């Protein structure tokens, strides 16, 4: 009886090891097909500022100073921020909400 339990334990550990080694891993940085990228949009836009900062700090591409000098252009036409109500309390007060960008 003890031998059967040992075999089942070894089989369970082996199954767990095989299932955990499925090869999942995060993608990491994406290599852009452009050497230089220009980001255009509203100067005070949080999305434009964040995208410029990410490209500036990235090794994948350089941030161009004008669209004429860039291999690729990202044009942010509009940006909308809103709040979605997820749940209400019993008296109708907002209990949970999520910001949607």
Secondary structure, 3 states (H helix, E strand, C coil): CHHHHHHHHHHHHHHHHHHHCCCCCCCCCCCCCCCEEEEECCCCCHHHHHHHHHHHHCCCCEECCCHHHCCEEEECCCCCCEEEEEEECCCCCEEEEEEEC
